[in-house]
Amino acid sequence: MEESILARKPVLNSIQKVIAYEIIFKNSYDNKINAENIGVTAEAINNDVEFIEQTNLSHGKKIFMNFNRALLKDEIVKFLAKDNLGIEISEGIEYDANLIKNIVKLKNEGALIILNDFNPYKPNTTLIKYADIIKLDFNKFKEEHSLIINRLKNKYNKSLKFLAENINEHAQFDKAKECDYDYFQGIFFTKPEVMANRDIPGYKLNYLNFLKELNKEEIDFDRLESIIKNDMSMTVSLLSTINSAYYGYNVSSIKHASTLLGINGLKKWSLIYLAEGLRNDKPDILFVNTLTRAKFAEAAAEDFGVKEKSDELFTVGMLSMMDAFLNRSLENIIDEISLKGDIKDALLKGEGIFGEILRLAIAFERVKWEEISLIEKQYGLNPKKLYNKYLEAVDFSYETMNMLIEQS
């Protein structure tokens, strides 16, 4: 059976580690369900869960999925493996004794029960007894969130965990942690965390100087060699890369390695190395998303008729979240490395074909199906082919991260 088109939204804990991915389907199962085909749909969902686990979409983390009333009927319990599954249920769902029985069965077999669309002022007293996690929109309620959390825990279930969604700024993340939320969803981790009078550490400046040299019209390999030699980790990384199975060389000279890689190869290596070196105080998912953007943008060049620009599109993807790594404005970073032309216009203004491809990459990342469909129609793109490239980009990002961890 052909797998569905789907994407994911990470769920992070208080130290910004991913603990689960919420899976969002492009075409909701709600449109496919009736009394006659519920068993077929349940089997399809099980196939999708297996597909998610076999690819890097879940990366070994729990999978959160939305279930409607029909999917919680008897048949679904027979098909699903529950130990890695979080089942999101709307608090307003119509339930009866049989439905509650199935929810309890799913919970007892290892599934997490997550209540969403939750009204903390009029909670469903039956469902809340079985809930493991309650999801609340952090921007929705006027009352102090800590009061809501404490009241629900004390009155109904002291072991309840709370997930704050729509956390889109670091200030919101900090506030939600203060309010005793356990888990967080949103794009806050992709944003720079602005701190007054924060200087860039010397090793980070070294990375920027390397990028600046690479963006000069005439590359000075002696200067590049000098920068790399002054940073032992850069030296090890470059030589490990050129001597890896992918390239198959046996090189001990930095200058020789740089020459063999060439300008485009050096740019790709340096951008990945830069992001990896900067991720020490950043969540791993930021590094993964950055690599995914870059690889997807590179691969999508062919679909947009600019295959010869694929290396530049990789650069666009990598640089698009450099502000979050460096906690500086993107404009400032681009000026620092003397970046010009189409890449600069795409990053700062979203202009040109590079800007459109970056917009598509971000839409996949943030699960904006309507925006993806509009771009696909505008450029006559094949949705399935494009989606497969997105999956390949996710695979690339995890494989690269694991390779760099092994090198360190």
C-alpha positions in Angstrom: 0.0 0.0 0.0 1.4 3.4 -0.9 2.2 5.5 2.1 0.5 8.8 2.8 2.0 12.2 2.3 2.8 13.5 5.8 5.1 15.7 7.8 6.0 16.2 11.4 6.1 18.8 14.1 8.6 18.2 16.9 7.6 18.1 20.6 10.4 19.4 22.8 11.0 19.1 26.6 12.3 21.8 28.9 15.9 21.3 27.8 14.9 21.5 24.1 15.4 17.8 23.4 12.9 16.3 21.0 10.8 13.7 22.8 8.2 13.1 20.1 7.0 14.1 16.6 3.4 15.0 15.9 2.5 13.6 12.5 0.3 15.7 10.2 -1.2 14.1 7.2 -1.8 16.0 4.0 -5.2 14.4 3.4 -7.0 13.8 6.7 -8.2 10.3 7.5 -11.5 11.9 8.4 -12.3 12.1 4.7 -11.8 8.4 4.2 -13.7 6.9 7.1 -17.2 5.3 7.1 -18.8 2.3 8.7 -17.7 0.0 5.8 -14.0 0.9 5.5 -12.9 1.6 9.1 -10.9 -1.7 9.2 -9.1 -0.8 5.9 -8.3 2.6 7.3 -7.0 1.2 10.5 -4.7 -1.1 8.6 -3.6 1.9 6.5 -2.7 3.9 9.6 -0.7 0.9 10.9 1.2 0.8 7.6 1.8 4.6 8.0 3.1 4.1 11.5 5.5 1.4 10.3 6.6 3.7 7.4 7.3 6.6 9.8 9.3 4.3 12.1 11.3 2.8 9.3 12.3 6.2 7.9 13.9 9.0 9.9 10.7 10.9 10.2 10.4 9.8 13.9 14.1 9.2 14.5 13.2 6.7 17.2 11.0 9.1 19.1 7.3 8.7 20.0 4.7 9.4 17.3 1.7 11.6 18.1 -1.3 11.2 15.8 -4.8 12.7 15.9 -7.6 10.2 16.2 -11.3 10.9 15.6 -14.2 8.9 17.0 -14.4 6.4 14.2 -10.7 5.5 14.6 -11.2 4.7 18.3 -13.8 2.0 17.5 -13.1 -1.7 18.2 -11.3 -2.4 14.9 -8.5 0.1 15.4 -7.3 -1.6 18.6 -6.6 -4.8 16.7 -4.2 -3.2 14.2 -2.1 -0.7 16.0 1.2 -1.2 17.8 0.8 1.1 20.8 4.1 1.2 22.7 5.6 4.1 20.6 2.3 5.9 20.0 0.7 9.0 21.4 -3.0 9.3 20.5 -4.4 12.8 20.4 -8.1 13.0 21.1 -10.3 16.1 20.9 -11.8 16.8 24.3 -15.1 17.4 22.7 -15.3 14.0 21.1 -18.7 12.2 21.5 -18.0 9.1 23.7 -19.8 6.2 25.1 -18.8 3.3 27.4 -17.4 1.3 24.5 -15.2 4.2 23.3 -13.9 4.7 26.9 -13.2 1.0 27.1 -11.0 1.2 23.9 -9.2 4.3 25.2 -8.4 2.5 28.4 -7.2 -0.6 26.4 -4.9 1.6 24.3 -3.5 3.2 27.4 -2.9 -0.1 29.1 -1.1 -1.4 26.1 1.4 1.5 26.1 -0.2 4.3 24.1 -0.1 7.8 25.6 -3.5 9.5 25.7 -3.3 13.2 24.8 -6.2 15.6 25.1 -6.3 18.5 22.6 -8.8 21.3 21.9 -9.0 21.4 25.7 -11.1 23.8 27.7 -9.5 24.1 31.2 -12.6 25.9 32.5 -15.1 23.1 31.5 -12.9 20.0 31.3 -14.3 16.6 30.3 -14.2 14.9 33.6 -14.5 11.4 32.1 -11.6 11.7 29.6 -9.2 13.7 31.9 -9.0 10.7 34.2 -7.3 8.7 31.4 -5.1 11.5 30.0 -1.3 11.4 30.1 -0.8 14.8 28.5 -3.1 17.9 28.0 -2.3 20.2 25.2 -3.0 23.9 25.6 -2.6 26.8 23.2 -0.2 29.1 25.1 -1.7 32.2 23.4 -5.3 31.4 24.1 -6.1 31.7 27.8 -6.0 34.9 29.8 -5.7 33.2 33.2 -2.2 32.5 34.4 -1.2 29.2 33.0 0.5 28.0 36.2 -2.9 28.4 38.0 -4.6 26.3 35.3 -2.0 23.6 35.5 -2.0 23.4 39.3 -5.8 23.4 39.5 -6.2 20.5 37.0 -3.4 18.5 38.6 -4.8 18.9 42.1 -8.4 18.3 41.2 -8.1 15.5 38.6 -4.7 13.8 38.1 -1.4 14.7 39.8 0.6 12.8 37.2 -0.7 14.9 34.3 1.8 16.4 31.9 1.1 19.6 30.0 2.1 20.6 26.4 2.2 24.2 25.4 1.6 24.7 21.7 2.2 27.8 19.5 5.4 28.7 21.3 7.0 30.8 18.7 9.4 33.1 20.6 12.1 32.3 23.2 10.3 34.6 25.6 7.2 32.5 25.4 9.3 29.3 25.9 10.9 30.8 29.1 7.4 31.9 30.3 5.9 28.5 29.6 8.7 26.8 31.5 8.0 29.1 34.5 4.4 28.0 34.4 5.4 24.3 34.8 4.7 23.1 31.2 6.5 19.9 30.5 6.5 19.9 26.7 6.6 22.6 24.0 5.6 22.9 20.3 6.3 25.8 18.0 9.0 27.5 16.0 10.8 29.2 18.8 13.9 27.1 18.4 14.4 28.3 14.8 14.6 32.0 16.0 17.6 33.9 17.3 17.6 34.4 21.0 18.5 38.1 21.3 20.7 39.0 24.3 22.0 42.4 25.0 25.7 43.0 24.7 26.4 39.3 23.7 29.7 39.0 21.9 30.4 36.2 19.4 32.9 33.7 20.8 36.3 33.6 19.0 35.7 30.2 17.5 32.5 31.3 16.0 34.2 34.4 14.4 36.7 31.9 12.9 33.9 30.2 11.1 32.5 33.5 9.8 36.0 34.5 8.6 36.3 31.2 6.7 32.9 31.8 5.0 34.0 35.4 4.2 37.1 34.1 2.4 35.0 31.6 0.5 32.7 34.3 -0.8 35.5 36.4 -2.3 35.7 36.6 -6.0 39.3 35.2 -5.9 39.8 32.5 -3.4 43.1 32.5 -1.5 43.8 28.9 -0.6 46.8 29.9 1.5 44.5 32.1 3.6 41.9 29.2 3.9 44.7 26.8 5.0 45.8 29.3 7.6 42.3 29.6 9.1 41.8 25.9 9.2 45.2 25.2 10.7 44.4 27.6 13.6 41.4 25.4 14.5 42.2 21.8 15.3 38.6 20.7 15.1 38.3 22.2 11.6 41.4 20.4 10.6 40.2 17.0 11.8 36.8 17.5 10.2 38.2 18.5 6.8 40.6 15.6 6.7 38.0 13.2 8.0 35.6 14.4 5.3 38.1 14.1 2.4 39.3 10.7 3.5 35.8 9.3 4.1 34.4 6.5 2.0 32.3 9.0 0.1 35.4 10.7 -1.4 37.9 7.8 -1.0 41.1 9.8 -0.7 44.1 9.4 1.6 45.2 12.9 2.2 47.1 14.6 5.1 47.6 18.0 3.7 44.9 20.7 4.3 45.7 22.5 1.1 45.5 19.3 -0.9 42.2 18.4 0.7 40.8 21.9 0.0 41.9 21.7 -3.7 40.4 18.2 -4.1 37.1 19.4 -2.6 37.0 22.5 -4.8 35.1 25.7 -4.1 31.6 24.2 -4.1 32.7 21.2 -2.0 34.5 23.5 0.5 31.4 25.7 0.8 29.2 22.7 1.5 31.6 21.2 4.0 32.2 24.5 5.8 28.5 25.3 6.1 27.8 21.9 7.6 30.8 22.2 9.8 29.8 25.7 10.9 26.3 24.6 11.9 27.6 21.5 13.7 30.2 23.6 15.6 27.6 26.1 16.6 25.0 23.5 17.9 26.7 22.9 21.2 24.3 25.2 23.0 21.4 24.7 20.6 18.8 21.9 20.3 19.7 19.1 17.9 16.5 19.6 16.0 17.8 23.0 14.9 20.8 21.4 13.2 18.6 18.7 11.7 16.1 21.2 10.3 18.9 23.3 8.9 20.4 20.4 7.0 17.0 19.3 5.8 16.3 22.7 4.4 19.6 22.8 2.6 19.4 19.3 1.1 15.8 19.7 0.1 16.5 23.1 -1.5 19.5 21.6 -3.4 17.3 18.7 -4.6 14.4 20.9 -5.6 16.6 22.9 -7.9 15.9 20.3 -10.7 12.2 20.6 -10.3 12.3 24.4 -10.6 14.6 24.2 -13.7 17.7 25.5 -12.0 19.7 22.3 -11.5 22.9 24.2 -12.2 22.2 26.3 -9.2 21.8 23.4 -6.7 25.0 24.2 -4.8 23.9 27.8 -4.3 20.5 26.5 -3.0 22.3 24.3 -0.5 23.9 27.5 0.7 20.6 29.3 0.9 19.1 26.5 3.1 22.1 26.4 5.4 22.4 30.1 5.9 18.6 30.6 6.4 18.8 29.6 10.1 22.2 30.9 10.9 20.7 33.7 12.8 19.3 31.2 15.3 22.8 29.6 15.7 24.6 32.9 16.2 21.8 34.9 17.9 22.4 37.8 15.5 20.2 39.2 12.7 20.5 37.5 9.3 21.3 40.8 7.7 24.2 41.3 10.0 25.6 37.9 9.3 25.2 38.3 5.5 27.1 41.6 5.7 29.8 39.9 7.8 30.5 37.3 5.2 30.1 39.7 2.2 27.3 37.7 0.6 25.7 39.3 -2.5 23.3 38.5 -5.3 20.5 35.9 -5.6 21.3 34.2 -2.3 21.2 37.5 -0.4 17.9 38.5 -2.0 16.4 35.1 -1.2 17.5 35.2 2.5 16.6 38.8 3.3 13.7 39.5 0.9 12.4 36.1 -0.1 12.8 37.1 -3.7 13.5 35.2 -6.9 13.4 31.5 -7.6 15.8 30.9 -4.7 13.3 32.7 -2.4 10.5 30.5 -3.7 12.4 27.3 -3.1 13.3 28.4 0.4 9.6 29.2 1.1 8.7 25.7 0.0 11.3 24.1 2.2 10.0 26.1 5.2 6.4 25.2 4.3 7.3 21.5 4.5 9.1 22.0 7.8 6.2 23.9 9.3 3.5 21.6 7.8 1.8 24.4 5.8 0.0 22.1 3.3 -2.0 24.9 1.6 1.2 26.9 0.9 2.9 23.8 -0.4 0.0 23.1 -2.8 -0.1 26.6 -4.1 3.6 26.5 -5.0 3.2 23.0 -6.5 0.4 24.3 -8.8 2.2 27.5 -9.7 5.3 25.7 -10.9 3.7 22.5 -12.1 5.5 20.4 -9.6 4.9 16.7 -8.9 3.8 16.4 -5.3 4.9 12.8 -4.7 8.3 13.4 -6.3 8.8 16.5 -4.2 7.7 14.7 -1.1 10.2 11.9 -1.7 12.9 14.5 -2.0 11.8 15.9 1.4 12.1 12.4 2.9 15.6 12.0 1.4 16.6 15.3 2.9 15.4 14.2 6.4 17.5 11.0 5.9 20.5 13.1 4.9 20.3 15.3 7.9 20.2 12.5 10.4 23.0 10.5 8.6 25.2 13.6 8.6 24.6 14.4 12.2 25.4 10.8 13.2 28.5 10.9 11.1 29.7 14.1 12.7 29.0 12.8 16.2 31.2 9.7 15.4 34.0 12.0 14.2 34.0 14.1 17.4 
